[in-house]
Amino acid sequence: MRKIKVIGVLLILMIVLVQCQKSSVFPDEQYDDRLSGGVETVFDATSKAFSNMFTELGVYDEHVHSLGDDVFSRTFVSAPAPINSGLGALYNNVSCISCHHNDGIGLPTVGELQSSMLVRISLPGTDANGGPVAVPGYGLQLQDKAVFGKMPECKVNITYTYQAGTLDDGTSYILRAPSYTLTNLYTPINGNYMLSPRLAPPMIGLGLLEAIPESQIVAGADPNDANGDGIKGHANYVWDAITKSKQLGRFGWKANTASIITQVASAFNQDMGLTTSILPVENSFGQSQNDGLKDDPEIADTLLNAVKFYAQTLRVPARRNTTDATVKRGEQLFALGKCVNCHKQTFTTGVDVSRKYMSNQVIHPYTDMLLHDMGPGLADNRTDYLAGGQEWRTAPLWGLGLFEIINNPGYYLHDGRARTLTEAIMWHGGEAEASKAYFSHLSTSDRNAMLKFLKSL
């Protein structure tokens, strides 16, 4: 009898503890609808909503995150210098935060290329690892800036042409199509090169996306459209500089990077000319602009790993207005239009006993992490491992409704050509052609409902 009473008391205590834990984080019965990033979801809709540190970290991990935040915000300078040394000789920007303003998406530009966008370049074909072929004298990314005494590779100029359209209810819209030209080349480019502009993506939820088991991602692939829904998503497998093998691509607009630490090392190297133990060779190696210094790696592993951890532990903002009838209607229309066939709502992260804050979390990123043919309108016609010239990774939609607040104004798609969500949808083609047509045919009230749903994310 005493044993039964003890067990009963323990059960009551467990229930109370669970209820208290739940209510302290999610104060009302609708918390499941808003829980975009699992237990680490943050209820913040301000301009700093993308910059919140995970709350379940230990003291040491909080220190590492803060160090990574500090490095992410540092302005680097050319060597030799007492601090933050090693910039260049060729680079696109002087700090991480200059591209990822408020940890959000970058901003496009008109005229000469500005700080938040970069341009990849390659020749037709594949290299020994199945990736893009580097352009002699230029590599795989154009650097439009250089330290004192060195010449940038080129200038990138951006112009737009405008295409007017009308939705079925008579609402007009204007799409702008970008065009890119290179001027002031430091040396001629030989061959039929291909360009691909890329905006800096948002930083939120990266650690959670990395924690999704590969099996869950590839389970959604249907490269031959076996189910007949018109969607042919497939995974990208890319060369990983750490494992020296092909790995599932998760990050980047074409899923061309396997891990966060590789992405961080690549950004240091290509965007700022900073070497690491992972990528110890200067981006200008073999070119006349190379600084010739023997100071590699320029970023210590302690700092590299801190920035990686910072990127892994930024919280995802909660959804808003989930009980609103119009938002609920928009969510239904989003499903009826088969948008969810690519923008998959839910994944569950893998079990990780060492990182309980990322372990077994039900998350709602609205991406399948796969590549899809988006049609000729969005094509860069540049292959990237298994990604074709018209293919892009499904962009996560969590945080989408805060883009305008974070960046003011917000821009959308891989090159920021879309200035509104309607424009972004109307740029969809290829596998998304039917969903675009569905959106175009909606009544004014239903279309506004779908847009309101998207802005609740």
Secondary structure, 3 states (H helix, E strand, C coil): CHHHHHHHHHHHHHHHHHHHHHHHHCCCCCHHHHCCCHHHCECCCCCCCCCCECCCCCHHHHHHHHHHHHHHHCCCECCCCCCCECCCCEECCCCCCCCCHHHCCCCCCCEECCCCEEEEEEECCCCCCCCCECECCCECEECCEECCCCCCCCEEEEEEEEEEEECCCCCEEEEEEEEEEEECCCCCCCCCCEEEEEECCCCCCHHHHHCCCHHHHHHCCCCCCCCCCCCCCECCEEEECCCCEEEECCECCCCCECCHHHHHHHHHHHHHCCCCCCCCCCCCCCCCCCCCCCCCCCCCHHHHHHHHHHHHCECCECCCCCCCHHHHHHHHHHHHCCHHHCCCCCEECCCCCCCCCCCCCEECCCCCCCEEECCHHHCCCCCECCECCCEEECCCCCCHHHHHHHHCCCCECCCCCECCHHHHHHCCCHHHHHHHHHHHHCCHHHHHHHHHHHHCC
